[in-house]
Each structure stands twice: as structure tokens, then as C-alpha cells.
């Protein structure tokens, strides 16, 4: 195949400076803005409230830690298996 008039094609291969083009100035967009929905805002308030509320009973945890450390705390295999089965269902 023979291409004639190659000078016409050279104009297509020259890079153009898009930073200074008029079209680039016309199509500039404002920065993206994120706006959360009311439902998302309510969820965030509830999540922060739940995180701030401590439902860990420190006295019970301290007692269990002491019993485990001393070797007095024993759990039956049946209780462990029962909890595993309940969690699976």
C-alpha cells in the first residue's frame, strides 16, 4: 500500500499543548464536593454514640481475668460446643 500526501498526516501526529488550549479553559470543572445524606449523618451520630458508650462491665472482666490467671476458671466442653453450635445457626 502506498500513501501519498504524507505531509497532511504529519499535522495529525504533532502533539498539541493541552494546558494552554482554549477548550481546556472552557471545560474546567470545580473540585468535587462530598455531601453525606441525612441517613448517613444519622448513622455516623449513632456509631459515635455507640463507640463512646461502654457496655464492658469492668468488675466482671477483672474477676474473670483473676480466676483465669489463678486457674480457677474452667468451662465444660459441652458449654463450648453448645455456644459454637448456637453461633453457627
N, C-alpha and C positions, 0 to 999 in steps of 0.2 A: 504494500500500500504506500502510495506517495502522497505526502501532504504538501500542498503548495500554499504560499502566502503565510509562511511561518511567522512573519512579523506581526500579524494580527494576534496570534496565540501568545506571543511574548507579553503583551499587555495584560493578559489574564493571569500570568504567573508572577507578576511583580507584587510583592506584599504591600499592603496599604497600612498606614498608621491609624489604627482604630482609636487610639487615645484622643486624637485631635479631630476626629471626624465630626461633622455636623450631626449626623444621625445619632451618634453616641451621646451627644449632649441632649438631644431630644428624648431619648429613651431612658435617661437616668431615673432610677426609682428611689423612693425614700427608703430608709432602712426598715427591715422587717420589725414588726411590733407583735409581741405576745400578749394576749389578753385572755385570762382564765375565765371560764364560765362560772356562774353563780354556784352551780353544783360542785365544781372543783374547789372553789373557795370555801364552801361549807365543809367539804371533805377535809381540806387542809386544817381548818379550825378544829374539827373533831379529832383528827390524827394527832395534832399538837396537844390537845387536852388529854387524850388517852396516854400519850407518852409522858406527860407531866404527872398524871395520877399514878401513884404507886400502889399496886394491889399485892405487893410482896409482903407477907407477914413476917417481919424480921425475927420475932420471938420464936416462931415455929421453925424457921430456917436455921437459926442459931442452935436450937435444941436438936434438930436432925443432924446438923454438922457435928455436934459434940457426940451424939450417940454413934454416928458412923465412925468417927475418929477413935472412940473407945472400944469399938467392936460390939456394942450392944444392939445395934440396929440390924435386924435380919428380916428379910422379906421372903415369903414362901415362893417356891417355883410356880405353884398354882396361881398365886396373885399376879405374878409377872406374865404368865401365859394368858391369863384372863384379860389383862389390860392390853396385851398385844392383839388378841383376837377382837376385842371391842374397838380398838383403834383401826383395825383393818376393815371392819364392817362399816 
